[in-house]
Amino acid sequence: MNKLAKQKRESITRRTSWVVLFSYLIGGISALYAGIQYNKTLIDYKLPMLIAAMAGTIFSLLTSKYLREYSGKKFRYYGHLFWSILTFGGFITGLLFLINSVFGREQTETLKKPIVGVSHARRSGSVYAEINLVDYSKDIRFDSGERQQVEAANYVVLTTRKGFFGYSIIKEIRLTKE
């Protein structure tokens, strides 16, 4: 390999490294946003996970040849697949949650759901009230200070609004005995 070709390859490798690092950062932030929005949206966990896995796999297949060609290090496809699902899949999922939230309807509706179970997260001290929706169950998160109120309540009253894709976004949560 001549000197000019080697310099060109090193330049492309440096630029690719910065682009990959930046995309991992943006994707990671988007994945965190998607996790936060998931807790505020009445949606089964399987759909966002499936979207992230499909988007990340497609992105991985499209970029693996390029990264393998210009990577100065040994290319590992499974590592690339993992990071693609986490970052690009997280980006797409976060973007879909953002669209659902921003372009939703403003009118609200109230849902009163019975609490079918209460669980505790040891690390964060959070309390979760499990409610059943049409075809899945959802855990509604409460702070550790609300533990007694959650355990004493029989119902969760949710004030929601419909999102762009039809998935309801929780605006307010109340606990009640009746």
C-alpha positions as CSV (number, residue, x, y, z in Angstrom):
1,M,0.0,0.0,0.0
2,N,1.5,3.3,-1.0
3,K,1.9,6.3,1.4
4,L,-1.0,8.3,-0.1
5,A,-3.5,5.5,0.2
6,K,-2.4,4.8,3.8
7,Q,-2.9,8.5,4.7
8,K,-6.3,8.5,3.1
9,R,-7.3,5.3,5.0
10,E,-6.1,6.8,8.3
11,S,-8.1,10.0,7.6
12,I,-11.2,8.1,6.8
13,T,-10.7,6.0,10.0
14,R,-10.4,9.1,12.1
15,R,-13.5,10.7,10.7
16,T,-15.4,7.4,11.0
17,S,-14.3,7.0,14.6
18,W,-15.7,10.5,15.5
19,V,-18.9,9.9,13.6
20,V,-19.4,6.5,15.3
21,L,-18.6,8.0,18.7
22,F,-21.1,10.9,18.1
23,S,-23.8,8.6,16.9
24,Y,-23.3,6.3,20.0
25,L,-23.7,9.4,22.2
26,I,-26.8,10.6,20.5
27,G,-28.2,7.1,20.4
28,G,-27.5,6.5,24.1
29,I,-29.2,9.8,25.1
30,S,-32.2,8.8,22.8
31,A,-32.4,5.4,24.4
32,L,-32.5,7.0,27.9
33,Y,-35.2,9.4,26.7
34,A,-37.2,6.4,25.3
35,G,-37.0,4.7,28.7
36,I,-38.3,7.7,30.4
37,Q,-41.1,8.1,27.9
38,Y,-42.0,4.4,28.1
39,N,-42.8,4.9,31.8
40,K,-45.2,7.8,30.9
41,T,-46.9,6.0,28.0
42,L,-49.5,3.3,28.1
43,I,-47.7,0.8,25.7
44,D,-46.6,-2.8,26.0
45,Y,-42.9,-3.1,26.4
46,K,-42.6,-5.6,23.5
47,L,-43.3,-3.0,20.8
48,P,-40.5,-0.5,21.6
49,M,-38.1,-3.5,22.1
50,L,-39.1,-5.0,18.8
51,I,-38.7,-1.6,17.0
52,A,-35.3,-1.0,18.6
53,A,-34.1,-4.6,17.7
54,M,-35.3,-4.3,14.1
55,A,-33.9,-0.8,13.5
56,G,-30.6,-1.7,15.1
57,T,-30.2,-4.9,13.1
58,I,-31.0,-3.1,9.8
59,F,-28.5,-0.3,10.7
60,S,-25.9,-2.9,11.6
61,L,-26.3,-4.8,8.3
62,L,-26.1,-1.6,6.3
63,T,-23.0,-0.3,8.1
64,S,-21.0,-3.4,8.9
65,K,-19.3,-3.6,5.4
66,Y,-18.2,0.0,5.6
67,L,-16.9,-0.3,9.2
68,R,-15.2,-3.6,8.4
69,E,-13.4,-2.0,5.4
70,Y,-12.2,1.1,7.2
71,S,-11.8,-0.1,10.7
72,G,-8.1,-0.1,11.8
73,K,-8.9,-2.6,14.4
74,K,-10.3,-6.1,14.3
75,F,-14.0,-5.8,13.5
76,R,-16.4,-7.7,15.7
77,Y,-19.8,-8.0,14.2
78,Y,-21.7,-9.0,17.3
79,G,-20.3,-6.0,19.3
80,H,-21.4,-3.8,16.4
81,L,-24.8,-5.4,16.4
82,F,-25.2,-4.8,20.1
83,W,-24.2,-1.1,19.9
84,S,-26.4,-0.6,16.8
85,I,-29.5,-2.0,18.6
86,L,-28.7,0.1,21.7
87,T,-27.9,3.4,19.9
88,F,-29.6,3.4,16.5
89,G,-32.5,1.4,17.8
90,G,-32.7,3.7,20.9
91,F,-32.6,6.7,18.5
92,I,-35.5,5.4,16.4
93,T,-37.5,4.4,19.4
94,G,-36.9,7.7,21.2
95,L,-37.9,9.6,18.0
96,L,-41.1,7.6,17.8
97,F,-41.9,8.4,21.4
98,L,-41.1,12.1,20.8
99,I,-43.5,12.2,17.8
100,N,-46.2,10.4,19.8
101,S,-45.9,12.9,22.6
102,V,-45.5,16.2,20.7
103,F,-48.1,15.6,18.0
104,G,-50.8,14.1,20.2
105,R,-54.2,15.4,21.0
106,E,-54.7,17.9,23.8
107,Q,-58.0,16.6,25.1
108,T,-57.7,14.4,28.2
109,E,-59.5,11.4,29.5
110,T,-59.6,9.7,32.9
111,L,-59.0,6.0,33.5
112,K,-59.6,4.3,36.8
113,K,-57.8,0.9,37.0
114,P,-57.7,-1.5,39.9
115,I,-54.2,-2.2,41.4
116,V,-53.5,-5.9,40.9
117,G,-50.1,-6.0,42.5
118,V,-47.5,-3.8,44.3
119,S,-43.7,-4.3,44.0
120,H,-40.7,-2.5,45.3
121,A,-37.4,-1.7,43.7
122,R,-34.6,-2.2,46.2
123,R,-32.0,0.0,44.6
124,S,-34.0,3.1,43.9
125,G,-36.6,2.5,46.6
126,S,-39.4,3.1,44.1
127,V,-42.8,1.5,44.4
128,Y,-44.7,0.1,41.4
129,A,-48.4,-0.4,41.2
130,E,-49.3,-3.0,38.6
131,I,-52.5,-2.4,36.6
132,N,-54.1,-4.4,33.8
133,L,-54.9,-2.8,30.5
134,V,-56.6,-4.4,27.5
135,D,-54.0,-7.0,26.5
136,Y,-51.0,-6.3,28.8
137,S,-50.1,-5.1,32.3
138,K,-48.3,-1.9,33.1
139,D,-46.3,-0.9,36.2
140,I,-46.9,2.7,37.4
141,R,-44.0,4.1,39.2
142,F,-44.2,6.0,42.5
143,D,-41.5,7.5,44.7
144,S,-40.4,5.6,47.8
145,G,-42.1,8.2,50.1
146,E,-45.5,7.2,48.6
147,R,-45.1,3.5,49.6
148,Q,-47.8,3.5,52.3
149,Q,-50.3,5.4,50.0
150,V,-49.7,2.9,47.2
151,E,-50.2,-0.1,49.5
152,A,-53.3,1.4,51.0
153,A,-54.9,2.2,47.6
154,N,-57.2,0.0,45.6
155,Y,-57.2,2.0,42.4
156,V,-55.0,4.2,40.2
157,V,-56.7,7.1,38.5
158,L,-54.8,8.2,35.4
159,T,-55.4,11.4,33.4
160,T,-54.1,10.7,29.9
161,R,-54.1,12.2,26.5
162,K,-53.9,10.3,23.2
163,G,-50.6,10.5,21.4
164,F,-50.0,10.8,17.6
165,F,-49.8,7.0,17.2
166,G,-52.7,6.4,19.5
167,Y,-50.8,5.4,22.6
168,S,-52.0,7.3,25.7
169,I,-49.5,9.5,27.5
170,I,-50.0,9.8,31.3
171,K,-50.4,13.4,32.5
172,E,-51.5,12.8,36.1
173,I,-51.5,9.9,38.5
174,R,-53.7,9.7,41.6
175,L,-54.4,6.9,44.1
176,T,-57.8,6.2,45.6
177,K,-59.4,3.5,47.8
178,E,-62.7,3.7,45.8
